[in-house]
Amino acid sequence: MRDIIDLIPLERLMIETDAPYLTPRTIRPKPKSSRNEPSYLSYIVREIASITGHTEEALITHTTRNAQRVFKLELTE
């Protein structure tokens, strides 16, 4: 994924915690449980930002809007 993340337009990017036993490798200290949690999304955002050069704020804004659009969620500002 690291090799292709730059190819995904921000308007198409979404992040998730679908893999319940695949916690981000960058978490320090490593959690006792290997269960993936939504609270770990910040580690994913931080890693994507470091790879792509986008700010964390831009990634959060775009991925939130994308999820709202895809899942037809109420838009919030």
ChimeraX attribute file (.defattr): number of C-alpha atoms within 10 A of each C-alpha:
attribute: neighborCount
match mode: 1-to-1
recipient: residues
	/A:1	6
	/A:2	9
	/A:3	7
	/A:4	7
	/A:5	13
	/A:6	14
	/A:7	9
	/A:8	10
	/A:9	9
	/A:10	16
	/A:11	11
	/A:12	12
	/A:13	16
	/A:14	16
	/A:15	16
	/A:16	12
	/A:17	17
	/A:18	10
	/A:19	10
	/A:20	11
	/A:21	12
	/A:22	12
	/A:23	20
	/A:24	18
	/A:25	10
	/A:26	12
	/A:27	12
	/A:28	7
	/A:29	6
	/A:30	11
	/A:31	10
	/A:32	6
	/A:33	8
	/A:34	12
	/A:35	12
	/A:36	17
	/A:37	16
	/A:38	10
	/A:39	8
	/A:40	15
	/A:41	17
	/A:42	15
	/A:43	15
	/A:44	19
	/A:45	20
	/A:46	17
	/A:47	17
	/A:48	20
	/A:49	16
	/A:50	12
	/A:51	13
	/A:52	13
	/A:53	10
	/A:54	15
	/A:55	14
	/A:56	17
	/A:57	12
	/A:58	13
	/A:59	21
	/A:60	17
	/A:61	13
	/A:62	18
	/A:63	20
	/A:64	17
	/A:65	20
	/A:66	19
	/A:67	17
	/A:68	14
	/A:69	12
	/A:70	10
	/A:71	9
	/A:72	9
	/A:73	12
	/A:74	7
	/A:75	10
	/A:76	7
	/A:77	4
